[in-house]
């Protein structure tokens, strides 16, 4: 009997331990790390115009369990980190790109742009040409719960900036190549920034066989080439098969993508909301166009016969997911201009 009691006691203890262990696995106690270490060189002078990425690592903050951590890079003029409060603005800039591991490959172009914003170096004539310093720290966060942000110990780094035209308003990027004589002018297709920082771009172009991206109309300013979906500052010409493309470029990740696409007109004004009247690119006008018979009703433009990308609202300024547009019955030459910076269309009556 005594042996049975001892066995039952041990079994109960094992079950209790197992239960506690399961609780820790399923409901871990979240720790809030005070700080962690950023491994960044204080001796290296980072020449931002002549490198593609800044490669740093940091320690993994201890959240008490294997948390999915997101890392962000923050920069400040000095080591006095002040958050926004009332009318007082935040003292630092957070780079837009985030990282899912502690192996940080930071875009030199994004770092340079962020430094320009931080220091308000918008004037080319007064732009510094000598070595500068900035304080950098890494913010970690976990997606499953808010309020557990942690910050690395700041590191003062040295860098050499380069001038680029920066605006806090959405910008454009030229697509130049053998499709337009390599000219960054008003007729060149332009991608439109889809983020406030002006680092992620989307747009359309009729391409031939080679092209590059230009940030301004001067080759002296940053331009991007590359291949196989990867961008490089000042890189070689990107090759393509002739056709009309949706183009996306990300200067944070230094990547791009090309996808052939079509555009058409859909709506009860052209027969139905299910079948599109296809538009064809006209190199003489730089527009996608067709001659179309309209009845009384409404219409929109959409890509690839699908509603993932549609344009409406106003012919003078088409916007994604814009409202339906009305038209008077008649036969028109329809021209859709997607070469930016504003998407627009024309309906020209056919005599």
HELIX and SHEET records of a PDB file:
HELIX    1   1 UNK A    2  UNK A   26  1                                  25    
HELIX    2   2 UNK A   48  UNK A   50  5                                   3    
HELIX    3   3 UNK A  108  UNK A  119  1                                  12    
HELIX    4   4 UNK A  124  UNK A  126  5                                   3    
HELIX    5   5 UNK A  268  UNK A  270  5                                   3    
SHEET    1   A 5 UNK A  35  UNK A  36  0                                        
SHEET    2   A 5 UNK A 150  UNK A 152  1                                        
SHEET    3   A 5 UNK A 132  UNK A 142 -1                                        
SHEET    4   A 5 UNK A  69  UNK A  76 -1                                        
SHEET    5   A 5 UNK A  92  UNK A  99 -1                                        
SHEET    1   B 5 UNK A  35  UNK A  36  0                                        
SHEET    2   B 5 UNK A 150  UNK A 152  1                                        
SHEET    3   B 5 UNK A 132  UNK A 142 -1                                        
SHEET    4   B 5 UNK A 155  UNK A 160 -1                                        
SHEET    5   B 5 UNK A  45  UNK A  47  1                                        
SHEET    1   C 3 UNK A  38  UNK A  39  0                                        
SHEET    2   C 3 UNK A  53  UNK A  58 -1                                        
SHEET    3   C 3 UNK A 103  UNK A 107 -1                                        
SHEET    1   D 8 UNK A 230  UNK A 233  0                                        
SHEET    2   D 8 UNK A 223  UNK A 227 -1                                        
SHEET    3   D 8 UNK A 210  UNK A 214 -1                                        
SHEET    4   D 8 UNK A 172  UNK A 177 -1                                        
SHEET    5   D 8 UNK A 189  UNK A 193 -1                                        
SHEET    6   D 8 UNK A 200  UNK A 207 -1                                        
SHEET    7   D 8 UNK A 243  UNK A 250 -1                                        
SHEET    8   D 8 UNK A 255  UNK A 260 -1                                        
SHEET    1   E 4 UNK A 230  UNK A 233  0                                        
SHEET    2   E 4 UNK A 223  UNK A 227 -1                                        
SHEET    3   E 4 UNK A 210  UNK A 214 -1                                        
SHEET    4   E 4 UNK A 238  UNK A 239 -1                                        
SHEET    1   F 5 UNK A 272  UNK A 278  0                                        
SHEET    2   F 5 UNK A 263  UNK A 267 -1                                        
SHEET    3   F 5 UNK A 297  UNK A 303 -1                                        
SHEET    4   F 5 UNK A 310  UNK A 312 -1                                        
SHEET    5   F 5 UNK A 319  UNK A 320 -1                                        
SHEET    1   G 4 UNK A 272  UNK A 278  0                                        
SHEET    2   G 4 UNK A 263  UNK A 267 -1                                        
SHEET    3   G 4 UNK A 297  UNK A 303 -1                                        
SHEET    4   G 4 UNK A 325  UNK A 327 -1                                        
SHEET    1   H 4 UNK A 280  UNK A 282  0                                        
SHEET    2   H 4 UNK A 287  UNK A 294 -1                                        
SHEET    3   H 4 UNK A 330  UNK A 337 -1                                        
SHEET    4   H 4 UNK A 344  UNK A 349 -1                                        
END                                                                             
